[in-house]
Amino acid sequence: MTARRSTSTAHPRIAIAHDYLTQRGGAERVVLSLAKAFPEAEIYTLFYAPDQTYPEFRDMRIRTSGLNSIGPFRRDPRIALPLLAAASSRMRIDADIVIASSSGWAHAFPTDGRKIVYCHSPARWLYLPEDYLGDAGRLDPKRLLLSVLTPALKIWDRRAAMTAHRYLANSSVVRERIRRVYRIDAPTLFPPFSPAVAEGEQEPIPELAGWAGADGTAGGHFLVVSRLQPYKHVDRVIEAFRGLPDERLLVIGKGPEKERLVELAGENVRLVEGLSDAQMRWAYGNARALVAASHEDFGLTPLEAGAHGVPTIALRAGGYLDTVEEGVNGLFFEEPTAEAIREAVHRFDENPPEERTRIIDRAARFSEEHFVDALRIEAGKMSGVSA
């Protein structure tokens, strides 16, 4: 192995690993940024569903696990949970350097090369199960299955973490979590917001016709951009707006909570999914404010909103402490309850941030260029080549 590396140090073979490419979210946008940093890299992932994630992946070389041939697993990888540790342990990567974008699986992909783990969080289902399970009852099948699997998975997970040569945390709160769970001191490298969210033409969303004006082009809505999972607290935001009938709330996202949330939503709330980048730019650019109520590992959506000069009303917790500065690009509420969110919207209405330039400047600190440069430096250290 030493001889093979010494002949390839001038041009080390780099691969990218990611848990699964089956949705459109912040972690998947990070993989797109990694691909810009290392355009020759192949991407290794357990599952890839082209129609469910960003179209840019169609032009990339992607290797998947054998489980990818099973359609229900691609649609919802969580139902494959009992099989994923074994599948991850067989996802061998032939490369000199592997950059693993991981929330629980990709850090375990084996390789004879050197491994940099960019950690979005140690696995929530192991270390933050209540966040992951949400309101699942004591006898809920997911809870029962997780209770059986957790002891063995924790041993497997910690062994997988020890195979990395370098850990990087995506936020201050994740750095502390990595230290607590793995006893690894992982420097923080904030992920970027995608230029695709901020730059380019805007396109209205047809489903909003009759709700956002007759033709669906009236702005002034509050905005939630989130996966529709229990720990995201989208239901609390919708409940808050049931008591704000004069305000409109647009929710963008998909997930297992969608049907319940649609039933919960009042006439002043709309839920949409599968938007193009141009439609996302319209949704952000025409919003009054973003509402962010979940315990996030990193607060990416405030940066996407901020790139349009749009402020954020955020839960004072987690990654939002890194990306939201009170009085500059937003304000905080203290707990994820409908009452607290509603009160924060009232405070926002009374004193909204006026300086859009300051909001845009705040977002610019988290540029993709800075992220790409930092990753290239890390890869250079691993290969013995200065960036």
HELIX and SHEET records of a PDB file:
HELIX    1   1 THR A    2  SER A    6  1                                   5    
HELIX    2   2 GLY A   26  ALA A   37  1                                  12    
HELIX    3   3 PRO A   55  ASP A   59  5                                   5    
HELIX    4   4 GLY A   66  SER A   69  5                                   4    
HELIX    5   5 GLY A   71  ARG A   75  1                                   5    
HELIX    6   6 PRO A   77  ALA A   80  5                                   4    
HELIX    7   7 LEU A   81  SER A   89  1                                   9    
HELIX    8   8 ALA A  106  ALA A  108  5                                   3    
HELIX    9   9 ARG A  124  TYR A  127  1                                   4    
HELIX   10  10 PRO A  129  LEU A  133  1                                   5    
HELIX   11  11 PRO A  141  ALA A  161  1                                  21    
HELIX   12  12 SER A  172  TYR A  182  1                                  11    
HELIX   13  13 PRO A  195  ALA A  198  1                                   4    
HELIX   14  14 PRO A  206  LEU A  208  5                                   3    
HELIX   15  15 PRO A  230  LYS A  232  5                                   3    
HELIX   16  16 VAL A  234  ARG A  242  1                                   9    
HELIX   17  17 LYS A  258  LEU A  264  1                                   7    
HELIX   18  18 ASP A  277  GLY A  285  1                                   9    
HELIX   19  19 THR A  301  GLY A  306  1                                   6    
HELIX   20  20 TYR A  320  THR A  323  1                                   4    
HELIX   21  21 ALA A  338  GLU A  350  1                                  13    
HELIX   22  22 ARG A  356  ALA A  364  1                                   9    
HELIX   23  23 GLU A  368  SER A  383  1                                  16    
SHEET    1   A 6 ILE A  62  THR A  64  0                                        
SHEET    2   A 6 GLU A  42  THR A  45  1                                        
SHEET    3   A 6 ILE A  14  HIS A  18  1                                        
SHEET    4   A 6 ILE A  97  SER A 102  1                                        
SHEET    5   A 6 ARG A 114  CYS A 119  1                                        
SHEET    6   A 6 ARG A 166  ALA A 169  1                                        
SHEET    1   B 6 VAL A 269  VAL A 272  0                                        
SHEET    2   B 6 LEU A 249  ILE A 252  1                                        
SHEET    3   B 6 HIS A 221  VAL A 225  1                                        
SHEET    4   B 6 ALA A 287  ALA A 292  1                                        
SHEET    5   B 6 THR A 312  LEU A 315  1                                        
SHEET    6   B 6 GLY A 330  PHE A 333  1                                        
END                                                                             
